């Protein structure tokens, strides 16, 4: 039986590398495309890695001629909200123009299935929580706007070219491969859990942005989804499309929220160390609570998170952090 061939863009990055790894474990033939501007070369199998920018349409077309690809999972995007507010041109060029280049190459090459890594940032400041997929687009930063633009482009590529897609809107990706081989290695790092680890390891306090939100302890509440569960969501979406399913959008989350202070406590319990931190002012555009309603994904695609407990998420992340620490020379 022929193995399905899957192209993973951004497959040397955090979520992309976990998804490529899980695809391989489940018997798929995987090729990774990454320009390594944000990804890590060691996250990808060198025999499967193609160092190409997604803006290079002709380069992508050449890759599509290497084998008969069945589908693409598209992660290659810049994701830092703060950076997008400083450099919107960078985000619209890479996230929107790059995606359009990829879609153009897919159409030329006859590849008609795409799973798109979208974001809860398309909802902006939601009027109701948990957030459902029919909540209106209301992004409050260029990062979220760039993902909205791509989702709209995907709609028209389906209508005009028959390119079917699933957009997965997810919340706070976190944790690490349970085996400790893959984890978060962003630079600069903007995600809470690795920043808490960094504060413990360096002694330099991390800043908690705001403690006066209308939440039980005054800090923001977020839906933390384990990266392995997120990777599996991409695979079930892929299988849905290749099995004849139509284009759609799904939230990916646990449906439960944890506050920043709850995450701090979990990190302290797992590591056995106090987290040094200071409290700063709120960041502009940070909603008090972001929690996913993922009932549609669970019902339609039979997806269920395995690592929904916060302590499981922190434990896997700390295990990776301990393994990747550079030991001082003796």
FENWO-V279175 format. One record per residue. PSI is psi in whole degrees, -180 to 180 (NA if undefined). BURIAL is I if it has 9 or more other ideal C-beta (glycine too) atoms within 8 Angstrom, else O. D_LAST is the distance of its C-alpha to the last C-alpha in whole Angstrom. Layout:
PSI:BURIAL:D_LAST
PSI:BURIAL:D_LAST
This chain:
131:O:53
133:O:52
138:O:48
136:I:48
124:I:47
132:I:45
128:I:43
109:I:41
144:I:40
26:I:37
0:I:35
2:I:32
-170:I:32
-66:I:31
-38:I:35
-41:I:36
-39:I:33
-40:I:34
-43:I:37
-41:I:37
-45:I:35
-37:I:37
-45:I:40
-42:I:39
-30:O:38
12:O:42
8:O:43
153:I:44
111:O:43
135:I:41
134:I:40
131:I:38
126:I:39
137:I:36
-2:I:36
17:I:32
-30:O:33
-20:O:31
171:I:30
126:I:27
-37:I:28
-8:O:26
-12:I:28
145:I:31
121:I:32
-27:O:32
-18:O:35
-6:I:37
131:I:35
116:O:38
93:O:36
141:I:40
140:O:41
-15:I:43
-11:I:45
85:I:46
-44:I:49
-38:O:50
-39:I:46
-41:I:46
-38:I:50
-38:O:48
-40:I:46
-19:I:49
-11:O:50
-37:O:48
173:O:49
96:O:51
139:I:49
-27:I:51
166:I:49
138:I:46
122:I:44
106:I:43
-16:I:40
94:I:39
156:I:40
142:I:38
-1:O:38
113:I:37
-47:I:40
-43:O:39
-37:I:38
-28:I:42
-24:O:43
-35:O:42
64:O:42
-32:I:45
-35:O:46
-41:I:43
-39:I:43
-33:I:47
-52:I:46
-52:I:43
-39:I:44
-58:I:48
-38:I:49
-42:I:46
-41:I:47
-38:I:51
-44:I:50
-46:I:48
-38:I:51
-44:I:53
-39:I:52
-46:I:52
-46:I:56
-33:O:56
-2:I:54
21:O:56
125:I:53
17:O:55
129:I:52
132:I:50
123:I:47
129:I:46
97:I:43
-155:I:45
155:I:44
-13:I:46
-14:I:46
-21:I:49
-18:I:51
-126:I:50
92:O:51
146:I:53
-24:O:56
144:O:55
137:O:52
153:I:51
133:I:52
161:I:54
-22:I:54
5:O:58
144:I:56
154:O:57
130:O:55
54:I:54
149:I:50
12:O:49
160:I:47
-32:I:46
-53:I:44
-40:I:46
-39:I:49
-36:I:48
-37:I:48
-45:I:51
-44:I:52
-42:I:51
-40:I:52
-39:O:56
-41:I:55
-39:I:54
-46:I:58
-29:O:60
-29:I:58
-49:I:59
-45:O:63
-42:O:63
-5:O:61
24:O:60
108:I:57
143:I:56
154:I:53
127:I:51
122:I:49
113:I:47
107:I:46
169:I:43
-122:I:42
96:I:38
136:I:36
173:I:33
-172:I:31
164:I:29
126:I:30
-24:O:30
-10:O:28
12:I:25
-27:O:25
148:I:27
-164:I:27
129:I:27
46:O:25
149:I:28
111:O:27
152:O:28
134:I:28
-7:O:31
144:I:32
-52:I:32
-50:I:29
-29:I:26
-36:I:27
-41:I:27
-43:I:24
-39:I:22
-41:I:24
-46:I:22
-30:O:18
-21:O:19
-1:O:21
124:O:24
143:O:27
151:I:29
129:O:33
122:I:35
95:I:38
134:I:41
23:O:42
27:O:46
157:I:47
61:O:50
166:I:48
-37:O:47
9:O:44
-7:I:45
161:I:42
147:I:42
132:I:43
157:I:42
109:I:42
119:I:38
127:I:39
139:I:36
-31:I:35
-38:I:36
-38:I:39
-43:I:40
-43:I:39
-33:I:42
-38:I:44
-37:I:44
-41:I:45
-32:I:48
-41:I:49
-46:I:49
-34:O:50
-47:I:53
-48:I:54
-19:I:54
4:O:56
4:O:59
154:O:58
172:O:58
145:O:56
176:O:55
141:I:53
141:I:51
147:I:49
113:I:45
177:I:44
-20:I:44
0:I:47
144:O:45
150:I:43
141:I:41
165:I:40
-42:I:37
-36:I:37
-38:I:37
-42:I:34
-46:I:32
-41:O:33
-42:I:33
-42:I:29
-39:I:29
-41:O:30
-42:I:28
-21:I:25
18:O:26
150:O:25
140:O:27
118:I:27
127:I:27
159:I:30
156:O:33
126:O:37
-179:O:38
162:O:42
149:O:43
139:O:42
132:O:45
1:O:46
112:I:44
156:I:47
-36:O:47
132:I:47
109:I:46
138:I:47
143:I:48
104:I:51
21:I:50
-36:O:53
-44:I:54
-44:I:51
-41:I:51
-49:O:55
-40:I:55
4:I:52
37:O:52
138:I:48
128:O:46
141:I:43
-26:O:41
54:I:38
-14:I:40
134:O:39
-38:I:36
-34:I:34
-43:I:34
-49:I:33
-39:I:30
-45:I:29
-37:I:28
-41:I:27
-37:I:24
-44:I:23
-43:I:23
-42:I:21
-38:O:18
-30:O:18
-7:O:18
134:O:15
123:O:12
139:O:9
147:O:6
143:O:4
NA:O:0
